[in-house]
Every structure is written in structure tokens, then in C-alpha cells.
Amino acid sequence: MSDKKMPPQVGGNERQRDIYIAGARAKKPLIPISFPEMEKAVSKKIPLRAYAYIAGGAGNEESVKSNRSDFSRWRIIPRMLRDVSNRDTSVELFGKKLTSPFLLSPIGVLELAHPQADLAVAKAAAANDVPMIFSNQASRSMEECSDAMGDSDRWFQLYWSKSDDLVASLVKRAENCGCKAIVVTLDTTMLGWRTRDLDLAYLPFMEGKGIAQYTSDPVFLKMLDEPMEQTASGPINAAAIKTLIKMTKAFPGSFIQNLRSGLPRKAVQKFIQIYSRPSLTWENLEYLRGITGLPILLKGILHRDDARRALEYGVDGIIVSNHGGRQVDGSISSIAALPDIAEAVDGKIPVLLDSGIRGGADVFKALALGATAVCIGRPYVYGLALAGEAGVDEVLKNLQADFELTMGLSGCKSVSEIKRECLVRA
């Protein structure tokens, strides 16, 4: 286990005390404590297109709803007269001890929420000893974020491109940046039918947003010299010119030089053409294992047979996820899929849960149902949108405090005591 010095954690009691003491001086929390109120505040603060992209899901958004409602199918059974005066929320993951069972899910195009984007999140994650999974669709490069995190833990999410050379380059860069694991996202080989974005006819990548990992990659930049596939184009109007200006500003380097070279437009076109590979199969995992010694996790597993197959292929971990409900409308929720997958894995590799976590009780239930840790998504993005780095910091401190209190009030003094018998079906 790593002997890395962990930052001091503010307990749940202390967190509440600080908030109430500040309230006595007429100072309210920086951001709303409750998730619904936070979401409401964000919807009023950022542009509609940005909010739709962040908050929206696939189709009628049934999967977004079930990710939340299915947590209610389980109830916590608090136990009394147990000494919980000292509570330990730490967990061990791939030989690293973390102060709490939280990671930050990879979420792309964070510049839609705040100009500091991934960089602000990286700083807040490091300050709270919460590993950040760098998004493949980031607004800031992995190198920039790594520099801001010091020796704090970070992982890298991989969208498997149509180019294996690009895959290898991204993985090598992640290794050089000190990333401790590679997370292969499996459920986005094509974009889901996202109705909010379609109604607004808006995809941020068309403006050059969210492709910083590509425009900072030497293999991708070399690909811009290759002949481009012909794509449909419409009349040049004011909106088209505005889009060109945005993608030119998003591309690294001088605006004038970028405009003359046409590279920003080529980068967007190339990204759209190659970013994912629908033909991806289990056999491709052998290639990834051959180019990295880092732990490999598969994100998007929802079926027990896929979990068993992951074990057969030597995968090091699983992230149970339906992509926050953004890919398949009406799919099984992550929390509903978790028990079967945990049973299939039988403790051989870590199982993490992504999608739907909104509070400490959700974390407790996920751990009781077999998760080693959980990944936080929209809550930290909303904190970013409302108050930048400080907003993300608040979200993480509040979630840690909420979980610690829930654990203690349920009669558990450590994560190891959170078992299946702590829950009952509603």
C-alpha cells in the first residue's frame, strides 16, 4: 500500500458545524447543498445549449430517471449502540489508500460549465485526495491537469479511436503523466439519441470544444496532413462563420495562423471521423494489454456475462455504468445492475459504480451492494459551473461529510463494515 501522505479530512460533524457557524454570521454555503437546488441554479446560470448537453440523456431520459429512482428500491437498516465515535472512510484501490471511496467520472467538454474546465476540477480533486479520471474529450490536456495535481492519483479514460496509433499515443501520454490506470469506455462507440442536443442542433465538438487531448497529440496532428473524407457542407452564412471562429479560437496557437492554415476545421473533421470504433470487440483488449502495464478497467459493463468475460480477458477492474443515462434510453440502471456483477466478479477485481450518485446514502448503498468505490459525475460539474474550483471543492467536501455521517448513523465505523445485510429491499 502506498504511504502517500493524505490530506486531513474534515469529518461530517465538523463540516456541519462550520456551515452552521458561518450561518450565524449570515453567510450561506457557496453552492446549494441539495442536488435538485444545485441543478436548478445551474440551469439559470449557464447557456441553454451548455445545460442541455450536461444535464440531458438519451431519448425520453428514462435511464437518467431510473439511475436515481432505483436507489429507492433499497433501504438502509441502521444499527444502534455501536461505538462509531471514530469513523474511517478510507478504501484501498490498486494498492493506493484513499481517504474516501470517491473518484471523479470522466466528463467531457467541461468548458461548457466553466472557463477553467478540467484544470479547476484537477486542483479540487487533488486537494481532497479524490482521483480524477481524465476525460478523453477534455477541454484541457492531460499534461496541463497532471502538472496541477502533483502526486495525487489520476487515471485516464480511453475512447478507442479508429486509429490504433492514436490509441497507443494517448496511452503513452497517460503513462508519462503519471496516470495510474486506463479506463476504456465501451458504451459510446456511437452517440446515443440525445434529444435535448438534437432539438437545439448542437454538438460542442463541431465548435472545436472538448478535443484538447487530440489537438495536443502528435499522432493526431500528423493525421491532419492526410486527405480528408468528404463531408456534407451547407451554405456559408453568419452562423457558419461564427462556428469557424470558435473552432479557430479553440485550436492551440495563433488565431491568425490557425485561420490561414485551416487546421482547426481539419481537426474537427478528423475527430468526428475517427473518435470511436463501433467494430471494437473483446479481442482488441489484447492490443491494449500489449502496450501498457497499467491496470485496465472497463467502463459501461451492465451484464453479469460481460463481467465474467472481462475476468477471462484479464481485465483489472470494472466500472458499472450506463453513461449517466446518455446512451441507451430505457437501459437497466447502474445500481440495479451492480449486485449481479459484484456476484459474478466475486471479489476477484474491484467493481466501481458510476451513474446516479447524488448523496451519502447512495454511496452507502452502492458499497453495501458490492462496489469498491463510486464515481461522481454531474454533481461536480454543477459545482464547477456555479463556482469553479471552489464549487467542485464544496461538492466533494459535502459528499464526503454526508457519506461519513450516513455510515456512522447506520452503525458502521469503517467501510469494511458496510455489508449487504445493511440493506433491505423496499
C-alpha positions, -999 to 999 in steps of 0.1 A, spaced: 0 0 0 12 35 -8 25 56 22 15 88 4 5 114 30 -32 120 27 -47 155 32 -66 159 65 -103 151 61 -129 172 77 -155 149 93 -192 152 88 -198 167 123 -171 193 117 -185 201 82 -220 207 95 -206 228 124 -187 250 101 -217 256 79 -239 265 109 -214 287 125 -210 306 92 -248 308 91 -248 326 124 -228 353 107 -253 354 78 -230 335 55 -247 308 35 -229 279 16 -211 288 -16 -233 265 -36 -267 248 -28 -263 216 -7 -291 196 -22 -286 183 -57 -320 195 -71 -313 230 -59 -279 229 -74 -292 217 -107 -318 244 -107 -292 271 -101 -270 258 -129 -299 258 -153 -303 295 -147 -266 304 -149 -251 287 -180 -264 289 -216 -292 266 -226 -271 246 -250 -245 240 -224 -270 230 -198 -288 207 -222 -256 189 -231 -246 184 -194 -280 175 -179 -296 157 -208 -298 120 -215 -309 97 -243 -344 95 -257 -371 102 -232 -344 102 -205 -359 71 -187 -324 59 -180 -315 92 -163 -346 88 -141 -340 52 -132 -304 58 -122 -320 78 -94 -353 60 -87 -337 26 -85 -317 37 -54 -350 39 -36 -356 2 -41 -331 -3 -13 -334 9 23 -307 12 49 -312 -6 82 -295 15 109 -280 -4 138 -278 11 173 -255 11 204 -223 6 184 -192 27 191 -189 49 160 -171 78 176 -142 72 153 -151 67 117 -128 56 89 -140 62 53 -108 51 36 -105 24 9 -77 7 -9 -77 7 -47 -49 -8 -68 -26 -6 -38 -34 30 -30 -51 42 1 -78 69 -5 -94 89 23 -129 82 9 -144 58 -17 -148 85 -44 -134 91 -78 -144 117 -104 -160 103 -135 -146 114 -169 -168 141 -182 -160 158 -215 -163 194 -227 -161 209 -192 -155 243 -207 -193 244 -212 -195 247 -174 -165 270 -166 -135 285 -185 -110 267 -162 -127 234 -171 -107 203 -163 -79 223 -147 -102 236 -119 -115 201 -113 -80 186 -112 -70 211 -85 -100 204 -64 -97 167 -68 -61 168 -56 -69 189 -26 -95 163 -15 -75 132 -23 -101 121 -49 -87 105 -80 -97 122 -112 -103 102 -143 -91 125 -171 -117 126 -200 -107 116 -235 -129 145 -245 -113 171 -222 -111 208 -227 -76 209 -212 -48 184 -220 -39 157 -196 -4 172 -192 -18 205 -180 -40 188 -155 -13 165 -143 10 194 -136 -16 209 -114 -22 177 -94 13 170 -80 15 134 -69 -23 130 -65 -39 100 -81 -53 103 -116 -65 78 -143 -72 82 -180 -103 74 -199 -98 60 -233 -123 63 -262 -109 37 -286 -103 55 -318 -103 40 -353 -65 46 -352 -45 22 -331 -16 45 -335 -36 73 -318 -47 49 -291 -11 40 -284 -1 76 -283 -28 86 -258 -20 57 -236 17 65 -236 10 101 -228 -12 90 -199 16 69 -185 40 98 -188 15 120 -170 15 96 -140 -19 81 -146 -24 50 -125 -50 32 -147 -66 32 -181 -104 33 -182 -118 20 -215 -153 34 -221 -173 8 -240 -207 22 -243 -200 52 -266 -189 36 -299 -217 57 -313 -235 87 -298 -269 80 -282 -300 97 -294 -298 128 -272 -330 147 -277 -321 179 -259 -290 183 -281 -309 173 -312 -336 198 -306 -310 226 -303 -290 211 -332 -259 215 -311 -228 193 -307 -199 212 -289 -173 192 -308 -184 210 -340 -170 242 -324 -137 225 -316 -147 222 -279 -137 191 -259 -109 179 -282 -79 191 -263 -64 156 -259 -64 153 -297 -51 188 -306 -22 182 -282 -14 148 -295 15 144 -321 -1 114 -338 -34 132 -343 -18 164 -355 2 143 -381 -31 128 -392 -43 163 -403 -19 161 -432 -38 131 -446 -65 136 -472 -99 142 -456 -130 123 -462 -156 144 -480 -183 156 -456 -216 173 -463 -215 211 -462 -241 238 -464 -242 274 -474 -218 298 -457 -238 322 -435 -232 342 -404 -237 312 -381 -212 291 -401 -186 319 -398 -192 322 -361 -187 284 -357 -154 287 -377 -142 315 -354 -150 294 -323 -131 263 -336 -102 285 -346 -100 300 -311 -102 266 -296 -72 253 -315 -37 258 -299 -16 286 -313 -21 319 -331 -57 327 -342 -45 343 -375 -21 314 -383 -49 289 -374 -73 307 -397 -49 307 -426 -38 271 -421 -73 257 -419 -61 232 -393 -89 239 -367 -115 229 -393 -95 198 -403 -91 188 -366 -128 189 -361 -135 169 -393 -108 143 -384 -121 140 -348 -157 134 -360 -144 107 -384 -122 87 -361 -131 93 -324 -148 60 -319 -148 25 -333 -181 6 -335 -163 -25 -346 -145 -29 -312 -145 -64 -297 -131 -83 -268 -101 -93 -289 -90 -57 -292 -82 -57 -255 -52 -79 -262 -37 -49 -281 -42 -26 -252 -26 -51 -228 3 -53 -251 11 -16 -250 6 -8 -213 13 -23 -179 -12 -1 -162 -44 -16 -147 -72 -17 -173 -108 -11 -163 -138 -15 -185 -165 12 -181 -200 5 -192 -204 -31 -181 -241 -38 -172 -245 -76 -177 -230 -103 -155 -218 -124 -185 -198 -94 -197 -183 -91 -162 -173 -128 -164 -158 -123 -198 -138 -93 -185 -123 -116 -160 -114 -141 -187 -96 -114 -206 -75 -104 -176 -92 -70 -170 -82 -54 -137 -114 -37 -128 -150 -29 -139 -170 3 -138 -207 -5 -137 -222 24 -157 -249 33 -182 -231 66 -190 -254 87 -169 -283 76 -190 -269 93 -220 -266 64 -244 -295 39 -242 -329 51 -232 -347 26 -210 -315 6 -202 -310 -10 -168 -298 14 -142 -263 11 -128 -274 4 -93 -298 -23 -105 -270 -40 -124 -245 -38 -96 -255 -68 -74 -253 -93 -103 -220 -80 -115 -205 -80 -80 -216 -116 -75 -202 -126 -109 -168 -110 -101 -168 -124 -66 -141 -100 -53 -115 -110 -78 -112 -74 -92 -125 -40 -80 -161 -31 -91 -169 6 -92 -203 22 -97 -209 52 -119 -242 70 -127 -268 83 -103 -247 91 -71 -262 122 -55 -256 118 -18 -240 99 10 -268 73 13 -263 65 -24 -227 58 -17 -235 36 13 -260 16 -7 -235 11 -36 -208 -2 -13 -233 -25 5 -242 -40 -29 -207 -48 -37 -190 -17 -51 -154 -10 -40 -158 27 -47 -181 51 -66 -176 77 -94 -192 111 -91 -204 128 -123 -229 156 -127 -227 169 -91 -191 180 -95 -198 195 -129 -226 216 -114 -203 227 -87 -178 237 -114 -205 257 -132 -216 276 -101 -182 284 -85 -153 270 -105 -126 252 -85 -142 263 -52 -175 248 -63 -160 214 -70 -142 215 -37 -175 222 -19 -193 193 -37 -166 169 -27 -164 180 9 -202 178 12 -204 143 -3 -176 131 19 -193 146 50 -227 132 40 -213 97 35 -193 97 67 -224 107 87 -246 82 70 -220 54 77 -218 63 114 -255 68 119 -261 34 103 -238 18 128 -207 13 107 -173 27 118 -155 17 86 -162 9 50 -154 -27 56 -184 -30 79 -208 -19 51 -223 -52 40 -253 -65 21 -271 -71 54 -271 -33 60 -298 -31 33 -333 -44 27 -354 -43 -5 -381 -16 -3 
